[in-house]
Structures are given as C-alpha cells and as structure tokens.
C-alpha cells in the first residue's frame, strides 16, 4: 500500500466483477520435448468488461503439468506489471513473474479495473460503484482462467499478492475451487485500510517535523483532525477536511470522495486477520516483512501471524527482510528500475521449494 501525498491517483482503485473467457488453442508439442519459455496473452470477461492479462509459461517438458500462481498487485491503479504509469514504475509484479518462472512455476498477472488495457470498461460512466468485492470477483475469474490453462497443475495452484494484493489473496483463498495450495503474502495489508493510512500519514507528519518543515504542534493538530475525519467517515457522518494541511485534505477528499469512497469503505471494513483465520488448514504460507517498510511495518504483523497459526497454515511463515522497503528494495534506493533484493528473492525461492521443476 502506498499513498504518497504528491500522487493522489495511487489510492483511486477502480474495479468490477464475474467470469467468462477464451484462449487460443495451440498445437500440442511432442510428448517429452523441451518447450521453450513463452508468454501467452489472455483475456476474459467479468461483469461486461474485458480483462487483459499475461500468462508466463517457463521452459518445461511437453506434457508436464506445472505449478501455477496468480499474481496480485497492490492498491490504486496498479497494472499487471506492478506499475502506475507514468511516475511509479517499480515493476514489482513483472519481477515476481520472472522469479516464479525461474523456479519453473507458471504465472498469470492481469490489468485490474482502471488500469492498462482493461481500463474501466462497463464502469466508465460510474466508477464510484466499484467496491472491494468487485476486485475480488475479477481476481477469482483470473484464478479460474489460470487453473484451466493446459499446462497448469490443478493440485499446485498458488496465489501471490503484494501489499493490498496480499489481503486480496486471503479473500480469494476462501472463495475459489480448488483452494490454493499456497499463498505468498508479500508486505501484505494487515490492518484496516484507514488505520494503515492514518499511521502512514502520521509518520509523514513526523518526518516533516524532523526536517524542520512543520512544528510539533502543527503535526499534532493534523493528526487529531485526521483521526476525526476517519471517525466521521466510518460513522457515516459528513466529513470536513478543512482542518488538514492542503495536501492531506486533497488526499483525503480523493480517498473518501464519490469516486473512491465506496471502495475505501468496503476495504476498510475488512480486518485481514479475521480473513486469515478462515484459511484452509495445511495451506503453505509465506509472509514477508521488510524492516524498512513504513507502509506495512513489521510491528503490525503479529495479529495476522497469530491468525495464520490458528488456521494451521504451514510453510516458511514469516520471513523478516532486514533493510528492505515496501517494494522489496534496500531502503534509500530508487523506486523505479530496481531488481527485487536478493533476500526477497530467496524468500520466494524457499516458498516455491515444493513446486519447482526438477528436470
């Protein structure tokens, strides 16, 4: 989750939902022949809107079924590669597809509503009616598409989500059939949405105080006003952002306004540990926590971890990633154009251990 005050579009998540699809058939190669790696472009229709995606199929022996993972991006208008053009271009999801492919695991990533080729489609005239359930139904349709690919092993289906995509992975796991064998929750949303946003903005105010750009009293006044704005929104009362600094007021007006307000309310209603408790027993789970992640701090993860333990999940569990930020980069490095850090790649590699190709 990333809501920089300079880029309000980051939280304007626009979506919708249900299933249907078609993929071009290809001639089956001779049994046992090495099939080179390839990308397959795919599209399917949900709630009257065509969703576009990419299936990456690693090199494999013809006739062999592969473990297959659905990759889910973070909040806001984040496309199938994990980018928000033109400014935010970390390529997180595309880099994850490469990492999974290196272990012989095929992947599907797609442009959620409001991004890439998919756009708003049937919701163009009224994006404000899109909500959390709509995004989840779109992801459910994508999971079905992945499971029906000729190379996919239906007994080794996985879901990997970054940031808010981690919460969506949990939501999806209780809805889809067959249930996923494993979940990779990478810097996952682990609190109510507005609690997380509140903490992030409070941290930014503290940074302004440390930099001498704001007094401690001004920061505290804005924190108090922000708490009131969130409380009023949750209670269904009129929201007044006039007591906030202009950049904060502009952000909150966008987050809570007519376009994104419905989505924000339905996301904020979800408490991730509650969803984690419903995970099928035996699900293999990875949770990463970068110690320099200011969006999803390690300090907020214990309730989620306890819920996963209570659900009898297995697998690597928590992997603490020293010095890594929310985008799985070393803290202080550029957001764009950076590879995933080696420790993050190792965590993914360990999660995929049971699903790797051995020949």
Residue frames relative to the residue before (quaternion, step in Angstrom):
aa qw qx qy qz dx dy dz
X 1.0000 0.0000 0.0000 0.0000 0.00 0.00 0.00
X 0.0840 0.8010 -0.5863 0.0873 3.55 -0.81 0.96
X 0.0424 0.8078 -0.5836 0.0712 3.55 -0.58 1.14
X 0.0422 -0.8125 0.5813 0.0139 3.63 0.36 1.17
X 0.5154 -0.6600 0.4403 0.3240 3.57 -0.92 0.84
X 0.6513 0.5215 -0.3309 0.4409 3.60 1.13 -0.42
X 0.7724 0.2826 -0.1639 0.5447 3.59 1.17 -0.20
X 0.1752 -0.8351 0.5137 0.0895 3.55 0.18 1.26
X 0.5861 0.6177 -0.3753 0.3662 3.56 1.09 -0.61
X 0.5140 0.6777 -0.4136 0.3246 3.58 1.18 -0.46
X 0.7723 0.3490 -0.2092 0.4878 3.60 0.97 -0.72
X 0.5247 0.6355 -0.4363 0.3612 3.61 1.19 0.03
X 0.0043 0.8229 -0.5653 0.0561 3.57 0.39 1.23
X 0.0218 -0.8133 0.5802 -0.0388 3.55 -0.62 1.15
X 0.0958 0.8621 -0.4779 0.1386 3.65 -0.67 1.14
X 0.0590 0.8064 -0.5853 -0.0610 3.55 -1.37 -0.31
X 0.3355 -0.8521 0.4016 0.0094 3.63 -1.27 0.28
X 0.5861 0.5426 -0.5409 0.2636 3.67 -1.71 0.43
X 0.5315 -0.7425 0.3597 0.1921 3.76 -1.08 0.18
X 0.3132 0.7002 -0.6190 0.1687 3.57 -1.31 0.44
X 0.1985 0.8216 -0.5226 0.1118 3.61 -0.99 0.60
X 0.1198 -0.7702 0.6231 0.0654 3.50 -1.36 0.39
X 0.0404 -0.7821 0.6208 0.0349 3.59 -0.99 0.76
X 0.5317 -0.6397 0.4453 0.3314 3.54 -1.01 0.77
X 0.3890 -0.7132 0.5337 0.2347 3.56 -0.93 0.88
X 0.1573 -0.7720 0.6084 0.0954 3.54 -1.14 0.67
X 0.6015 -0.5735 0.4118 0.3738 3.53 -1.15 0.58
X 0.4426 -0.7011 0.4925 0.2644 3.59 -0.87 0.91
X 0.3920 -0.7195 0.5153 0.2512 3.62 -0.80 0.94
X 0.6711 -0.4950 0.3608 0.4176 3.54 -1.23 0.38
X 0.5923 -0.6112 0.4003 0.3396 3.55 -1.01 0.92
X 0.8302 0.2247 -0.1801 0.4774 3.56 -0.90 0.98
X 0.5355 0.6173 -0.4232 0.3914 3.62 1.18 -0.23
X 0.5062 -0.6398 0.4804 0.3220 3.57 -1.10 0.70
X 0.1798 -0.7741 0.6022 0.0757 3.55 -0.74 1.12
X 0.3957 -0.7388 0.4819 0.2556 3.64 -0.63 1.00
X 0.6267 -0.5311 0.4142 0.3920 3.56 -1.25 0.44
X 0.0521 0.8017 -0.5910 0.0725 3.56 -1.05 0.75
X 0.3142 -0.6960 0.6056 0.2239 3.54 -1.32 0.39
X 0.1444 -0.7700 0.6179 0.0664 3.55 -1.00 0.88
X 0.2965 -0.7448 0.5698 0.1809 3.56 -0.76 1.02
X 0.0835 -0.8154 0.5716 -0.0361 3.54 -0.86 1.03
X 0.0030 0.7837 -0.6203 -0.0322 3.55 -1.19 0.49
X 0.0039 -0.7775 0.6285 -0.0214 3.52 -1.17 0.66
X 0.3964 -0.7422 0.5027 0.1981 3.57 -1.17 0.59
X 0.0087 -0.7747 0.6308 -0.0428 3.53 -0.92 1.02
X 0.8482 -0.0625 0.0096 0.5258 3.59 -0.78 1.07
X 0.7342 -0.4575 0.2350 0.4431 3.55 0.89 0.95
X 0.6705 0.4528 -0.2918 0.5102 3.58 1.26 0.19
X 0.3644 -0.7348 0.5314 0.2121 3.57 -0.86 0.96
X 0.1921 -0.7587 0.6168 0.0841 3.53 -0.90 1.06
X 0.2045 -0.7857 0.5777 0.0845 3.56 -0.96 0.94
X 0.0616 0.8154 -0.5711 0.0717 3.54 -0.98 0.85
X 0.3503 -0.7079 0.5761 0.2105 3.52 -1.39 0.06
X 0.1747 -0.7382 0.6432 0.1041 3.55 -0.95 0.96
X 0.1404 -0.7669 0.6198 0.0891 3.57 -0.81 0.98
X 0.1034 -0.7929 0.6004 0.0109 3.55 -0.73 1.14
X 0.3089 -0.7696 0.5242 0.1934 3.62 -0.46 1.12
X 0.6581 -0.4737 0.3892 0.4371 3.56 -1.25 0.26
X 0.1267 0.7924 -0.5807 0.1375 3.58 -0.91 0.92
X 0.5726 -0.5660 0.4634 0.3703 3.54 -1.31 0.19
X 0.5472 -0.6316 0.4395 0.3294 3.56 -0.88 0.94
X 0.7903 0.2961 -0.2413 0.4791 3.54 -0.99 0.89
X 0.5967 0.5676 -0.3679 0.4318 3.57 1.25 -0.20
X 0.3360 -0.7190 0.5712 0.2096 3.57 -0.99 0.83
X 0.2477 -0.7929 0.5495 0.0899 3.54 -1.00 0.94
X 0.5225 -0.5449 0.5357 0.3783 3.53 -1.24 0.46
X 0.1105 -0.8147 0.5692 -0.0016 3.57 -1.00 0.86
X 0.1225 -0.8195 0.5596 0.0170 3.56 -0.84 1.03
X 0.2936 -0.6960 0.6276 0.1884 3.53 -1.11 0.82
X 0.1945 -0.7920 0.5735 0.0782 3.58 -0.82 1.06
X 0.1087 -0.8197 0.5624 0.0006 3.58 -0.74 1.11
X 0.3427 -0.7729 0.5007 0.1855 3.61 -0.74 1.04
X 0.6449 -0.5327 0.3999 0.3748 3.53 -1.37 0.06
X 0.7821 -0.3887 0.2523 0.4165 3.52 -1.38 -0.13
X 0.7291 0.4316 -0.3180 0.4254 3.50 -1.37 0.20
X 0.7071 -0.4535 0.3263 0.4335 3.58 -1.27 -0.17
X 0.1886 0.7990 -0.5344 0.2011 3.56 0.62 1.21
X 0.3222 -0.8009 0.4795 0.1576 3.58 -0.55 1.17
X 0.7839 -0.3715 0.2331 0.4395 3.56 -1.35 -0.05
X 0.6954 0.4540 -0.2792 0.4820 3.60 1.17 -0.46
X 0.5470 -0.6139 0.4036 0.4013 3.58 1.27 -0.18
X 0.5610 0.6042 -0.3693 0.4287 3.56 1.24 0.49
X 0.1635 -0.7223 0.6584 0.1345 3.51 -1.38 0.42
X 0.1734 -0.8212 0.5343 0.1005 3.60 0.24 1.25
X 0.6169 -0.1454 -0.7601 -0.1431 1.51 -2.19 1.17
X 0.6834 0.5632 -0.2837 0.3678 3.60 1.15 -0.45
X 0.7670 0.3420 -0.1816 0.5116 3.60 0.93 -0.85
X 0.1339 0.8355 -0.5020 0.1788 3.55 -0.09 1.35
X 0.1453 0.8232 -0.5401 0.0982 3.63 0.67 0.97
X 0.3079 -0.7840 0.4936 0.2165 3.61 1.17 -0.42
X 0.1745 0.8484 -0.4897 0.0995 3.58 1.19 0.52
X 0.7206 0.4491 -0.2668 0.4559 3.59 0.81 -0.97
X 0.6246 0.5186 -0.3435 0.4722 3.60 1.00 -0.70
X 0.6574 0.4982 -0.3116 0.4717 3.59 1.00 -0.78
X 0.6185 0.5181 -0.3465 0.4784 3.58 1.09 -0.62
X 0.6114 0.5415 -0.3521 0.4572 3.59 1.02 -0.75
X 0.6412 0.5131 -0.3226 0.4706 3.58 1.00 -0.80
X 0.6653 0.5092 -0.3081 0.4507 3.59 0.93 -0.90
X 0.6544 0.4865 -0.3151 0.4855 3.60 0.96 -0.82
X 0.6534 0.5290 -0.3150 0.4404 3.58 0.93 -0.86
X 0.6200 0.5541 -0.3431 0.4368 3.58 1.06 -0.72
X 0.7031 0.4032 -0.2523 0.5287 3.58 1.22 -0.48
X 0.5923 -0.6205 0.3551 0.3716 3.57 1.22 0.32
X 0.5328 0.6036 -0.4149 0.4238 3.59 1.22 0.46
X 0.3412 -0.7411 0.5417 0.2022 3.57 -0.74 1.05
X 0.1609 -0.8019 0.5724 0.0584 3.58 -1.16 0.60
X 0.1532 -0.7202 0.6623 0.1384 3.50 -1.39 0.37
X 0.0261 0.7529 -0.6571 0.0259 3.55 -0.96 0.96
X 0.0844 -0.8275 0.5550 -0.0075 3.59 -0.98 0.77
X 0.5109 -0.6152 0.5088 0.3189 3.53 -1.33 0.42
X 0.2718 -0.7688 0.5538 0.1686 3.57 -0.43 1.16
X 0.7307 -0.4386 0.2818 0.4408 3.56 -1.27 0.28
X 0.7877 0.2895 -0.2450 0.4855 3.52 -0.98 0.91
X 0.7310 0.3749 -0.2370 0.5186 3.62 1.22 0.07
X 0.8736 0.1751 -0.0919 0.4447 3.52 -1.41 0.30
X 0.8231 -0.1818 0.1709 0.5102 3.53 -1.08 -0.83
X 0.6180 0.5832 -0.3515 0.3928 3.58 1.05 -0.69
X 0.0705 -0.8275 0.5502 0.0869 3.58 0.81 -0.96
X 0.7133 -0.4417 0.3229 0.4380 3.56 -1.21 -0.47
X 0.2362 -0.8180 0.5016 0.1530 3.57 1.22 -0.32
X 0.8540 -0.0609 0.0737 0.5114 3.57 -0.83 -1.03
X 0.6763 0.4930 -0.2923 0.4627 3.61 1.21 -0.24
X 0.3104 0.7933 -0.4771 0.2161 3.56 1.30 0.15
X 0.7285 0.4504 -0.2493 0.4519 3.58 0.90 -0.90
X 0.8083 0.1149 -0.0499 0.5753 3.60 1.17 -0.43
X 0.0306 -0.8443 0.5350 0.0056 3.61 0.52 1.12
X 0.5750 0.6291 -0.3713 0.3685 3.58 1.16 -0.46
X 0.6348 0.5300 -0.3552 0.4359 3.61 1.18 -0.21
X 0.5254 0.6248 -0.4235 0.3927 3.59 1.22 0.00
X 0.0559 -0.8165 0.5744 -0.0167 3.56 -0.98 0.86
X 0.7620 -0.3750 0.2661 0.4559 3.55 -1.35 -0.02
X 0.6488 0.5310 -0.3258 0.4370 3.59 0.95 -0.86
X 0.6187 0.5552 -0.3494 0.4323 3.58 1.05 -0.70
X 0.6485 0.5021 -0.3156 0.4771 3.58 0.93 -0.84
X 0.6647 0.5132 -0.3071 0.4478 3.56 0.96 -0.88
X 0.6471 0.5017 -0.3273 0.4716 3.59 1.00 -0.74
X 0.6178 0.5256 -0.3482 0.4699 3.59 1.03 -0.68
X 0.6639 0.4911 -0.3003 0.4774 3.59 0.96 -0.85
X 0.6140 0.5431 -0.3463 0.4562 3.59 1.07 -0.70
X 0.6392 0.5108 -0.3219 0.4763 3.57 1.02 -0.79
X 0.6357 0.5238 -0.3258 0.4640 3.58 1.03 -0.77
X 0.6269 0.5344 -0.3305 0.4606 3.58 1.02 -0.81
X 0.6388 0.5143 -0.3222 0.4729 3.58 0.98 -0.83
X 0.6263 0.5371 -0.3286 0.4596 3.57 0.98 -0.85
X 0.6575 0.5115 -0.3065 0.4606 3.56 0.90 -0.94
X 0.6771 0.5092 -0.3027 0.4366 3.58 0.86 -0.93
X 0.7087 0.4615 -0.2521 0.4704 3.58 1.15 -0.58
X 0.4424 0.6681 -0.4800 0.3569 3.60 1.22 0.08
X 0.5658 -0.6580 0.3679 0.3339 3.61 -0.85 0.91
X 0.6910 0.4758 -0.2924 0.4590 3.60 1.10 -0.54
X 0.5891 0.6395 -0.3582 0.3402 3.61 1.18 -0.47
X 0.3381 -0.7068 0.5884 0.1998 3.55 -1.09 0.84
X 0.3526 -0.7749 0.4782 0.2157 3.65 -0.40 1.13
X 0.6568 0.4920 -0.3101 0.4800 3.59 1.26 -0.25
X 0.7382 0.3258 -0.2011 0.5554 3.60 1.28 -0.01
X 0.2571 0.7583 -0.5442 0.2504 3.55 0.78 1.11
X 0.1080 -0.8039 0.5848 -0.0067 3.56 -0.92 1.00
X 0.1503 -0.7436 0.6363 0.1401 3.55 -1.31 0.30
X 0.0481 -0.7793 0.6246 0.0123 3.57 -0.92 0.94
X 0.0021 -0.8168 0.5756 -0.0397 3.56 -0.75 1.06
X 0.2478 -0.7539 0.5927 0.1376 3.53 -1.05 0.87
X 0.8488 0.0612 -0.0616 0.5216 3.58 -0.94 0.92
X 0.8159 -0.0189 0.0369 0.5766 3.62 -0.59 -1.04
X 0.5621 0.5973 -0.3807 0.4270 3.59 1.18 -0.49
X 0.5904 0.5610 -0.3697 0.4473 3.60 1.17 -0.47
X 0.6390 0.4939 -0.3198 0.4954 3.57 1.02 -0.77
X 0.6563 0.5034 -0.3279 0.4565 3.58 0.92 -0.82
X 0.5958 0.5575 -0.3618 0.4509 3.60 1.08 -0.64
X 0.6531 0.5026 -0.3111 0.4734 3.60 0.98 -0.81
X 0.6464 0.5155 -0.3150 0.4661 3.57 0.97 -0.87
X 0.6705 0.5149 -0.2908 0.4481 3.53 0.96 -0.91
X 0.6330 0.5798 -0.3342 0.3890 3.57 0.97 -0.87
X 0.7018 0.4469 -0.2848 0.4760 3.60 1.07 -0.56
X 0.6867 0.4943 -0.2746 0.4568 3.60 1.28 -0.18
X 0.7370 0.4848 -0.2454 0.4020 3.58 0.92 -0.91
X 0.1309 -0.7497 0.6437 0.0806 3.52 -1.33 0.49
X 0.4651 -0.2707 -0.8298 0.1479 1.48 -1.53 1.96
X 0.5917 -0.5671 0.4305 0.3781 3.55 -1.18 0.53
X 0.5439 -0.6225 0.4366 0.3550 3.61 -1.03 0.63
X 0.4786 -0.6596 0.4995 0.2939 3.54 -1.12 0.69
X 0.8245 0.0131 0.0288 0.5649 3.58 1.11 -0.60
X 0.1903 -0.7522 0.6215 0.1081 3.53 -1.31 0.52
X 0.1400 -0.7392 0.6517 0.0963 3.55 -1.04 0.86
X 0.0907 -0.8038 0.5879 -0.0092 3.57 -0.43 1.29
X 0.0681 -0.8465 0.5271 -0.0312 3.54 -0.09 1.35
X 0.7975 -0.1735 0.0418 0.5763 3.57 -0.35 1.31
X 0.1377 0.8699 -0.4681 0.0717 3.61 0.92 0.90
X 0.5629 -0.5403 0.4980 0.3784 3.53 -1.26 0.49
X 0.0147 -0.8445 0.5336 -0.0438 3.58 -0.57 1.14
X 0.6913 0.3766 -0.2730 0.5530 3.57 1.31 0.25
X 0.6495 -0.4058 0.4144 0.4916 3.54 -1.32 -0.13
X 0.6255 -0.5975 0.3541 0.3555 3.57 -0.97 0.90
X 0.7400 0.4250 -0.2539 0.4553 3.59 0.71 -1.02
X 0.5681 0.5485 -0.3955 0.4690 3.61 1.16 -0.36
X 0.6536 0.5058 -0.3074 0.4717 3.55 0.98 -0.85
X 0.6614 0.4997 -0.3051 0.4688 3.58 0.92 -0.90
X 0.6211 0.5489 -0.3292 0.4523 3.58 0.99 -0.85
X 0.6831 0.4834 -0.2882 0.4655 3.57 0.88 -0.95
X 0.6416 0.5272 -0.3288 0.4498 3.59 0.97 -0.80
X 0.6932 0.4699 -0.2837 0.4671 3.57 0.87 -0.94
X 0.6051 0.5344 -0.3579 0.4693 3.60 1.06 -0.66
X 0.6429 0.5219 -0.3176 0.4620 3.57 1.01 -0.77
X 0.6486 0.5070 -0.3172 0.4707 3.56 1.03 -0.77
X 0.6211 0.5280 -0.3407 0.4684 3.59 1.05 -0.69
X 0.6385 0.5186 -0.3226 0.4683 3.57 1.00 -0.82
X 0.6310 0.5286 -0.3327 0.4602 3.59 1.03 -0.74
X 0.6404 0.5174 -0.3264 0.4644 3.58 1.02 -0.75
X 0.6232 0.5193 -0.3389 0.4766 3.57 1.08 -0.71
X 0.6645 0.5100 -0.3043 0.4535 3.59 0.91 -0.92
X 0.6978 0.4549 -0.2643 0.4861 3.57 1.12 -0.67
X 0.5130 -0.6718 0.4047 0.3489 3.59 1.26 0.01
X 0.5210 0.6563 -0.4040 0.3668 3.59 1.22 0.32
X 0.7661 0.1736 -0.0932 0.6118 3.55 1.31 -0.17
X 0.4098 -0.6838 0.5297 0.2897 3.60 -1.06 0.60
X 0.6403 -0.5261 0.3909 0.4004 3.54 -1.24 0.42
X 0.6390 0.5290 -0.3250 0.4540 3.58 1.05 -0.76
X 0.6442 0.5091 -0.3223 0.4711 3.59 0.98 -0.80
X 0.6435 0.5192 -0.3260 0.4583 3.57 0.96 -0.84
X 0.6719 0.4954 -0.3051 0.4583 3.58 0.89 -0.91
X 0.6289 0.5329 -0.3367 0.4551 3.59 1.00 -0.75
X 0.6709 0.4861 -0.2968 0.4748 3.58 1.00 -0.79
X 0.6174 0.5300 -0.3472 0.4662 3.59 1.05 -0.69
X 0.6588 0.5052 -0.3060 0.4659 3.58 0.94 -0.87
X 0.6622 0.4981 -0.3021 0.4712 3.57 0.97 -0.88
X 0.6383 0.5281 -0.3240 0.4568 3.58 1.02 -0.79
X 0.6303 0.5250 -0.3318 0.4658 3.59 0.98 -0.82
X 0.6626 0.5051 -0.3087 0.4589 3.58 0.99 -0.82
X 0.6171 0.5440 -0.3374 0.4576 3.58 1.01 -0.81
X 0.6797 0.4842 -0.2880 0.4697 3.58 0.89 -0.94
X 0.6512 0.5153 -0.3179 0.4575 3.58 0.96 -0.87
X 0.6562 0.5057 -0.3128 0.4646 3.59 0.97 -0.84
X 0.6453 0.5185 -0.3240 0.4581 3.58 0.95 -0.85
X 0.6760 0.4981 -0.2956 0.4555 3.57 0.86 -0.92
X 0.7092 0.4485 -0.2577 0.4791 3.58 1.07 -0.72
X 0.5013 -0.6701 0.4175 0.3540 3.58 1.26 -0.07
X 0.4663 0.6638 -0.4525 0.3703 3.58 1.23 0.41
X 0.6359 -0.4954 0.4020 0.4343 3.62 -1.22 0.28
X 0.2945 -0.7650 0.5546 0.1431 3.55 -0.99 0.90
X 0.0923 -0.7858 0.6112 0.0209 3.57 -0.89 1.00
X 0.1169 -0.8263 0.5503 0.0279 3.58 -0.43 1.23
X 0.3941 0.7638 -0.4538 0.2353 3.60 1.26 0.09
X 0.6478 0.5312 -0.3279 0.4365 3.60 1.17 -0.39
X 0.6021 0.5680 -0.3481 0.4401 3.57 1.29 -0.02
X 0.6132 -0.4942 0.4538 0.4169 3.54 -1.26 0.36
X 0.6390 -0.5754 0.3317 0.3881 3.64 -0.94 0.75
X 0.6709 0.4755 -0.3431 0.4539 3.68 0.80 -0.75
X 0.6541 0.4952 -0.3187 0.4747 3.61 1.02 -0.74
X 0.6376 0.5223 -0.3303 0.4601 3.57 0.99 -0.81
X 0.6479 0.5185 -0.3168 0.4593 3.57 0.96 -0.85
X 0.6479 0.5180 -0.3122 0.4629 3.58 0.98 -0.86
X 0.7117 0.4580 -0.2730 0.4573 3.58 0.76 -1.02
X 0.5966 0.5452 -0.3674 0.4603 3.60 1.07 -0.61
X 0.6697 0.4870 -0.2977 0.4751 3.57 1.02 -0.79
X 0.6792 0.5077 -0.2884 0.4446 3.58 0.90 -0.96
X 0.7870 0.3291 -0.1484 0.5003 3.57 0.96 -0.88
X 0.5230 0.6903 -0.3748 0.3308 3.58 1.32 -0.11
X 0.7865 -0.3916 0.2188 0.4246 3.57 -1.32 -0.02
X 0.6604 0.5004 -0.3313 0.4514 3.63 1.05 -0.56
X 0.8201 0.2517 -0.1090 0.5021 3.58 0.77 -1.02
X 0.4648 0.7317 -0.4281 0.2553 3.59 1.20 -0.34
X 0.6586 0.5037 -0.3245 0.4552 3.60 0.91 -0.84
X 0.6506 0.5039 -0.3202 0.4694 3.55 0.96 -0.84
X 0.6505 0.5257 -0.3166 0.4475 3.56 0.90 -0.94
X 0.6679 0.5101 -0.3087 0.4454 3.58 0.88 -0.93
X 0.7129 0.4551 -0.2699 0.4603 3.59 0.87 -0.90
X 0.6148 0.5008 -0.3496 0.4990 3.59 1.15 -0.50
X 0.6777 0.5110 -0.2954 0.4385 3.58 0.85 -0.97
X 0.6048 0.5750 -0.3498 0.4256 3.59 1.18 -0.50
X 0.6568 0.5098 -0.3010 0.4670 3.59 1.23 -0.41
X 0.1472 -0.7519 0.6369 0.0859 3.56 -0.98 0.92
X 0.4430 -0.7568 0.4012 0.2646 3.62 -0.24 1.24
X 0.6478 0.5078 -0.3670 0.4334 3.68 0.83 -0.70
X 0.5991 0.5552 -0.3721 0.4409 3.61 1.06 -0.60
X 0.6617 0.4872 -0.3006 0.4842 3.58 1.00 -0.80
X 0.6355 0.5505 -0.3308 0.4285 3.60 0.99 -0.84
X 0.6150 0.5664 -0.3528 0.4201 3.61 1.06 -0.66
X 0.6796 0.4968 -0.2808 0.4610 3.60 1.20 -0.49
X 0.4126 0.7237 -0.4661 0.2978 3.59 1.27 0.01
X 0.5197 -0.6357 0.4548 0.3450 3.63 -0.91 0.79
X 0.5501 -0.6200 0.4477 0.3355 3.57 -0.97 0.86
X 0.7837 0.3315 -0.2523 0.4607 3.54 -1.07 0.79
X 0.4482 0.6773 -0.4717 0.3434 3.60 1.23 0.00
X 0.3716 -0.7149 0.5477 0.2256 3.57 -0.88 0.96
X 0.0192 -0.8304 0.5542 -0.0538 3.60 -0.69 1.10
X 0.1087 -0.7260 0.6755 0.0691 3.49 -1.22 0.80
X 0.0227 -0.7524 0.6579 0.0233 3.58 -1.05 0.83
X 0.1376 -0.7885 0.5924 0.0913 3.59 -0.75 0.98
X 0.0694 -0.7738 0.6295 0.0115 3.51 -1.21 0.70
X 0.1904 -0.7829 0.5858 0.0878 3.57 -0.41 1.24
X 0.4412 -0.7296 0.4492 0.2669 3.59 -0.69 1.01
X 0.7020 0.4055 -0.2678 0.5206 3.60 1.24 -0.28
X 0.4247 0.6902 -0.4726 0.3463 3.59 1.24 0.36
X 0.1609 -0.8113 0.5578 0.0688 3.59 -0.46 1.20
X 0.5922 0.5652 -0.3665 0.4421 3.60 1.27 -0.15
X 0.7661 0.0558 -0.0220 0.6399 3.57 1.03 -0.85
X 0.1449 -0.8405 0.5155 0.0824 3.61 0.26 1.22
X 0.6154 -0.5581 0.4096 0.3768 3.55 -1.16 0.59
X 0.6057 0.5957 -0.3545 0.3905 3.59 1.08 -0.66
X 0.6944 0.4779 -0.2894 0.4535 3.62 1.13 -0.46
X 0.5618 0.6734 -0.3645 0.3131 3.61 1.21 -0.22
X 0.5315 0.6758 -0.4304 0.2749 3.70 0.95 -0.55
X 0.6590 0.4924 -0.3621 0.4383 3.71 0.79 -0.72
X 0.6360 0.5120 -0.3314 0.4727 3.60 1.02 -0.73
X 0.6660 0.5061 -0.3040 0.4560 3.58 0.90 -0.90
X 0.6453 0.5148 -0.3219 0.4636 3.57 1.01 -0.80
X 0.6446 0.5163 -0.3208 0.4638 3.58 1.03 -0.79
X 0.6474 0.5094 -0.3200 0.4679 3.59 0.99 -0.78
X 0.6366 0.5125 -0.3252 0.4757 3.58 1.02 -0.77
X 0.6586 0.5184 -0.3032 0.4534 3.57 1.01 -0.82
X 0.6628 0.4818 -0.2915 0.4935 3.56 1.23 -0.51
X 0.4279 -0.7258 0.4388 0.3124 3.60 1.31 0.09
X 0.2114 0.7622 -0.5743 0.2111 3.55 0.88 0.95
X 0.2827 -0.7408 0.5855 0.1689 3.55 -1.29 0.43
X 0.5536 0.6678 -0.4097 0.2824 3.54 -1.24 -0.42
X 0.7904 -0.3407 0.2146 0.4617 3.55 -1.27 -0.22
X 0.2696 -0.7688 0.5344 0.2252 3.59 1.07 -0.65
X 0.8142 -0.2267 0.1805 0.5031 3.55 -1.06 -0.78
X 0.0295 -0.7427 0.6684 0.0264 3.51 -1.12 0.87
X 0.2312 -0.7625 0.5937 0.1125 3.55 -0.55 1.21
X 0.1699 -0.7999 0.5736 0.0477 3.56 -0.79 1.07
X 0.2912 -0.8049 0.4878 0.1715 3.61 -0.03 1.27
X 0.8664 0.1562 -0.1236 0.4579 3.54 -0.97 0.96
X 0.5841 0.5939 -0.3884 0.3940 3.61 1.19 0.04
X 0.3893 -0.7203 0.5333 0.2129 3.54 -1.16 0.74
X 0.7836 -0.3606 0.2320 0.4495 3.55 -1.31 -0.13
X 0.7286 0.4087 -0.2319 0.4983 3.59 1.13 -0.61
X 0.5315 -0.6728 0.3775 0.3498 3.55 1.28 0.50
X 0.4842 0.5985 -0.4569 0.4457 3.51 1.09 0.94
X 0.5802 -0.5276 0.4561 0.4207 3.60 -1.19 0.30
X 0.5555 -0.6283 0.4276 0.3374 3.59 -0.89 0.91
X 0.7875 0.3192 -0.2485 0.4650 3.55 -1.00 0.87
X 0.5927 0.5479 -0.3851 0.4475 3.59 1.21 -0.13
X 0.6815 -0.5000 0.3458 0.4074 3.54 -1.28 0.36
X 0.5275 -0.6316 0.4688 0.3211 3.56 -1.13 0.69
X 0.7779 0.3453 -0.1658 0.4981 3.57 0.87 -0.99
X 0.8331 0.2871 -0.1892 0.4333 3.52 -1.21 0.62
X 0.5587 0.6094 -0.3912 0.4043 3.58 1.24 0.20
X 0.4284 -0.6599 0.5379 0.3028 3.62 -1.02 0.69
X 0.5830 -0.5263 0.4613 0.4127 3.55 -1.26 0.26
X 0.5468 -0.6438 0.4275 0.3221 3.56 -0.97 0.86
X 0.6311 -0.5688 0.3701 0.3757 3.61 -1.06 0.67
X 0.6595 0.5059 -0.3343 0.4442 3.62 0.94 -0.76
X 0.6248 0.5159 -0.3386 0.4783 3.61 1.11 -0.63
X 0.6523 0.5067 -0.3116 0.4697 3.57 0.96 -0.85
X 0.6389 0.5195 -0.3323 0.4598 3.60 1.03 -0.73
X 0.6232 0.5334 -0.3413 0.4590 3.59 1.03 -0.76
X 0.6509 0.4952 -0.3078 0.4861 3.58 0.98 -0.86
X 0.6370 0.5437 -0.3191 0.4437 3.56 0.95 -0.91
X 0.6718 0.4889 -0.2939 0.4725 3.58 0.95 -0.87
X 0.6179 0.5407 -0.3407 0.4579 3.59 1.03 -0.75
X 0.7305 0.4489 -0.2308 0.4600 3.58 0.98 -0.89
X 0.3369 0.7953 -0.4681 0.1870 3.60 1.26 -0.10
X 0.7231 0.4352 -0.2936 0.4490 3.68 0.75 -0.83
X 0.7291 0.4598 -0.2275 0.4531 3.58 1.21 -0.45
X 0.4482 0.7104 -0.4468 0.3079 3.59 1.26 -0.05
X 0.4760 -0.6044 0.5446 0.3339 3.52 -1.26 0.48
X 0.2801 -0.7770 0.5430 0.1514 3.55 -0.98 0.83
X 0.7997 0.0822 -0.0744 0.5900 3.58 1.23 -0.17
